[in-house]
Amino acid sequence: MDHYKTLGVDRNASPDEIRQAYKKLASIHHPDKGGDTARFQEIQSAYETLSDPQKKSEYDIPKGGFPGGGFSFNGFPGGFSFQTGPMNIDDIFGQMFGGQRHHHTPTYKTVVNLTLEQVYNGDQQTLNFATNTGPNSVRIDIPKGIENGQQLRYDNLIPNGVLIVEFRIYDHPKFQRNGLNLTSEIEVDVLDLIIGTTIDFQTISGKTFNVSIKPKTQPNTTLRITGQGLTNGHYNGDQMLLIKPFVSDNIDNDVIISILKSKNKGN
């Protein structure tokens, strides 16, 4: 995947041009706006690489060439790079004959389980595992808003190796996830749905919101607390409240009679 082509910018684009291109594409392809999740993740990955000076510098090193550049001759199959100073004969043959000679980079895969709270806050974790050079311990950054089943590649953490981590998110008893949006069911007494009420609701951020339920609210109505879902650092999802009615065991008989009288008058 060419990160420059993904964002639609040339290799000499300024940081501001890269940022503007990302914002434009992200607003079009964001899953909450009907965009494709895989396409959106490609756009995010491209921006995270090209907006970071160190990652961009590493990415810009010509593949199959020499860090620091040199002179390029394209008459050989696969291209051929030359620079003064020490050269690796395997690199030269690899470029001259279509990359047939190259060193295999070991790839290590693992699975990390996360709570929804870790997805909201982002996290760091230390992973311990065995490699072909012996025991290894690395600390990885987990970005906010990671998707269930999403895989991330971590370079330069393992000597001469690549680490691929798949993330799996535990189910949450209170919040159900849909992209960056969260949905929670709340039980409300039917009498409160009739006359209206207010309820306190604590979001995944830990903040408590006073939510107003209007009189004559219908069962299974969905209310929204804007911006209080998950976040990926660029966009915030919403918290949705799905109202589930229940009938209280201590309804006063006078209240029932009053409701019946009111209903009969309406008929």
N, C-alpha and C positions, 0 to 999 in steps of 0.2 A: 504494500500500500504506500503510495506516494503522498506524504502529508501535505505537500504544496498543492498537488492537484485536488486533494480532498477539500481544501479551503478555497481553491480557485485563485491562488496568488502565485507570483513568480518567486524565484529563490532570493531575489534582492528586496523583497517586500520589507517595509519597516515594521517595527512592533505595533504601531498604531494601525497599519493596514491589515496586519494579521488579526488583531483584536476586532476590528470592524467587520472583517470577513466572517469571523467566528460568530459574532453576535447575529449577523444577518442569517447565516445558515442555521444556527441553533434555534432561532425564532421560527423558522420554517419547518424544521424536522423534529422539533421536540415532541416526544410521545404524547404529552398532555394535550397537544394541539393536533393530534392525529398523525404525527410523523412516525417513521419506521425506527424502532429502537436500535437496531443494528447500525443503521446509517447515522443516527445521532451519536452512538458510541464511537464511531469512526471519526466524526467531527470533533468530539471531545478529546479523543486520543491525539489527533493531529494538533489541536490547539495547545494541549498540555505539553507537547514536545516542543513546538515552535515558539511558544511564549516563554519558555525557560531557556535563558542564554546557554547554560551548560549542556542541557539536553539537545538544544538546537545545534550547538557546535559539534557534538558527537554524531548527531544524525547527518550533518552536512559532510562528514568525511566520506569521500567517494568509496562506494562498496567495491571491494576487490582491488582498490588502489592503495596508496600510501598516505597515512595521516600527514597533513601538511602540503599535499598536492605534489607538483612536479610537472613534467611535460607529458602530454598525452599524444599517443600515436594510434590512430584508429584503423590502420591497415591490417592489423592482425585480428583473427576471429576473437570476439569478446572484448576487444580493446586491449591496450597495453600502456602502462604508466611507467615513467622513468624519472628517477631523481638521483642526484649525486649522493654519495654516502653508501652505507651497507644496505644490501638488498637481500630478500629471502627468495631463494630459487624456486620454492614451491609457489610463492605468490606470482612470480613471473610466468611459470608454466601454466598456472591456473588461469591467468588472464589471456595468454597466447592461445590456449587450446580449450576455450569455453568453460573454464572453471572445473576441468576434470580432476585436477589435483587440488585438494583442499583438506584442511583439518576439520574433523567433526567436533562440534561444540556440544558437550553433554547437556541434556535438558532434564531438569528435575521437576516433578509435578507433585503437588500436595493439595489437600482440601482444608479450608479454614471455616469453622462454623461461627456465626455471629448472631447476636441478639438484634432486635429491631432498634434498640436504643444505641447500639454501636453503629448501626447503619446511619442513624440520625446524627450522631456526634462525630463520626469518623473515629479512627482508632489506630493504634500501633500495636503490633504483636511480635514477639520473639519466637522464631521457629527453630527447632532443633531436629536435624536429620543427618543421615549418613550420605557421604559422597564417595567418589572413587579415590579421593585423597584423604578420606577419614571423616570423623565427626565435624559437623558444621553448624554454626549458630548465626542466624541473621535476624535483623529487625526490619519489618516491613511497615510501610505506611498504607493504611486502608482509607481510601477517599470516602467522603460522605456520599450517601445515596447509592451505594453499590447495589447492583441487582442480584437477585437470587440466581445462582448458576453462572454468573459472569466470571470470566477468567481474565487475570491480569498477568502481564509478563514483567519480570523484574530483572534487569540487566545489571551487571557490575556488582552484584551482591555475593555471588559465589565465584571464587577464582576459576577462570577459564570455563565457566558454566552459566546456564540460564535457568531461572526459576519461574515456573508458571504456577499460579495459585488460583484455584477455583473456590468461590465463596458460596456458602449455603446459609440461608437465613432461617432461623428458628421461627415457627409460628408463634404469634403473640396472642394472649388471651383477650386482650382489649382492642387491639388495632388490626384491621385487615388491610393489606397493602394493594394499591393499584397504581403502579408507577411511583410517582412522588406523592400521590394522594393517599390519605388514610381514611378508613371508614370504621365507625364504632356504633354499636347498637345501644340505645339508651331506653330504659323502661320508664314510661310516664303513666300515671294514673289517668284513667279515662275521664274522670271528673276534671282533672287539670287540663286535659285537652279541650274540654268543653268551655271552661271558664277562662283558660289561659294561666300561665305561670312562668316562673323563671327557674333555671337549674344551673348548678355549678358544674363545669366540666374541666378536668385537667388534661391538657394535651401532652404529647410525647416529650415536649420541651420542659415539662414540669410547671408551666404556667397554668393558672386557673382562670377560666373565662365564665362570665355570667351570661347565659344564653336565654333569650326571651322566646317563649312559646306563645303564639297568639291564640286568642279564643277561637274555638271551632277548628282547631288544627286536626287534619285527618290522620288516622293511623298510617304508618309507613311513609310519612313525609320525611324528606331529607333536608336537613339544615346544614349550612356551610360556615365554617370559621376560616376565613381566607388567610392563606400563608402559614397555616399552623400544621402542615403535614411534614413530609420529609424534605430535605434540601440536598442538592448536589454541589452547593457552593456558588451556583449561578442562578438557579431557579428554585422557588419554594412551592411545594404542593399545598393542598388545602386539607383541612380536617372536616370530614363529612359525618353528620350525626343522623342515624336512621332511627326514627321514633317507633318504638314498639309499645303498644298500650297494654295495661293490665288493670284488672278490677280489684280494688282494695277489699280486704275482708271486713274492714270496719266502717263500711258506708252506713251513715245514719239513715234510719227509715224515713225521717222527715225529708231528707235530701232526695231520696228515691221518689217519694210522693210528689215533691215539688217538680221534679223533672217530668214525671208522668203527666201532671196537670198542664205543664207548659207545652208538652208535646200534643196533648189533646186540644188545647186552645189553637195550636197551629193548624190542626186538621179541621 
